[in-house]
Amino acid sequence: MNSNLEVQGYCLTAEQSRALRAGLRFPTALCLALVVTGLVLESTLIILALVPIGAIAGWTSRHPFDLLWNHGLRHLTGSPELPPNPRPRRHAFKLATVWLLVVGVLFAVGQPAAALVLGVILVGVCGLVTTTSFCVPSTLLGAWWRWRGASEATS
């Protein structure tokens, strides 16, 4: 679990990782539930409503759903506040944003089969990061940076 979070850019001790486990999964779990709902209903509106949320998550240090956790839900469990999202995690949110946009546009232009195929792939990737903290985009981007000989900080 800790190595999966390190790939996303977090530098946490094992104790911090345990304390933040539910909180770090909350934003992706809520997105996962909303994407599944959008796909089941074949709803352009639900899918496209997630695009600005993903954009905020990708271009700022906070996912909007982090705020729900930090200012509300964490108090129910006595959990610590979530730290800002590191750059690799934000890059993954940017990729998810583009993916959601494509799925939403496919629904909007009457291509539900293609939207559902791409949506199911997104659900798989989002489900994986939600359940195991293994982030496919962060892993692939990290491999790309290593292959290019660039550090994450310069990318």
N, C-alpha and C positions, 0 to 999 in steps of 0.2 A: 504494500500500500504506500509506504513512504517513498519508494523509488518511483512509483507512478505519479505521486504528487511532485517529486523533484523534476520529472520530465515536463510538468506543467509550469515549472519555474518557482515552486515553493521551496523554501529552505526552512523546514520545520524539524523539531526534535520529535522523537517517537511519542512523547507525552503530548506535545502540541497537536500532532497529527490525530491522536485519539480524541482529544478534546474538540477538535474541529471537524471530525468525520461527518457528522450529520449536517452541520452547517455548510460545508463545502459541497455536499451532495444536493442540498436544497435547491439552488438555482437551476441545476440541470434536471433535477427530478420534476420541478414545476414546468419547465420548458417541455420535457418529455411528455408529461400528461397533456399539455396544451397541443403539442404537435399530434399526438395520437388522436385527440378529440377532433382536431382539424382534418386529419386524414379520414377518420371514420365518417365524419359528416361531409367529407369532400368540400370543406369550407374554405374558399378563397379568403374570406374575411379573417378567419382565425389565423390562418397561416401568414397572411400578409401583416396582420397586427403584431406578429412576433418579430417582423423585420426591424422596426425601429428599436425594439427592446434589445435585439441582438447587436444592432449597430452601436447603441449606447454601451453595451457590455464590451464590445470590441475596441472602442476608441476611448474609453475612460477606464479608470482603475476600479470602477465598481459596476457590477451587474445590477440592474434595477432590482432584481429579486434578492440581492445581498441586503438591500435596505429593508426589505420585509423581514429578513432574518435578524439583522442587527438591531432593528428598532422594535421588534415584536416577538417573533417566535423563540428567539434564543432565551428570552426571559422565562419562558415556560419550562425550559429544560435546564436552566442554569448554565448554559454554554457560553463560551467566550465570543466576542465579536469577531467576525470574519476579517482577515487582513485584506488589503487591496489585492486585486488580481494581478499576477505577474504577466509579463509580456507574452510568453508562450500560450498561456491560457486565453489571453485577449485575442491573439491571432486565431486560435481555434474558434472563438466566438465570431470573428470576422468571417471565417469560412462557412460557419453554420448560417450566418446572416445571408450570404450569397446563395447558399443552398436553399434556404427557406424562400428567398425571393424567386428562385427558379421554380420551385414547387408551386408557389402561389400563382405565378404567371401561367404555368401549365394548366392549373385548374381554371384560371380566368379565360384562357383561350380554348377551352373545351377539350383538353387532353388529359382526362383524369387517369388513364392507365399509366402514362409516363409520369405524372405527378405522384401516383401511388407507389410506383417502383422507386423513384428517387426518395420519396417520403419514408418508405420502409427502410431504406439504407440509412437515412438520417436517424430514424428511431433506433436502429441497431447500434450505431455509433454513440448516440446520446445515452442509450441504455447501458452500454459498456462503461462509459465514464461515470455514470450515476451509480452503478453497482460496484465497480472495482477501482474507480479513479484512473483507469487506463484510458488515456486520451489519444485516440488515433491521430488526429491532426497535429497535436503537440509532438508526438513521436515521429511522425513523418517530417515535420518541419525541423525538428532537432537533427534528424539524419541528413536532411538537405543542408543545414548549416554546417554540419561536420564535413560532409562531402565537399562543400564549397570552401572549407577552411575558414569559415567566418564564425565568430562568436555570436551568441544570441543577442548580446548587447549592441552589436553593430548592424544587426539585421532589421 
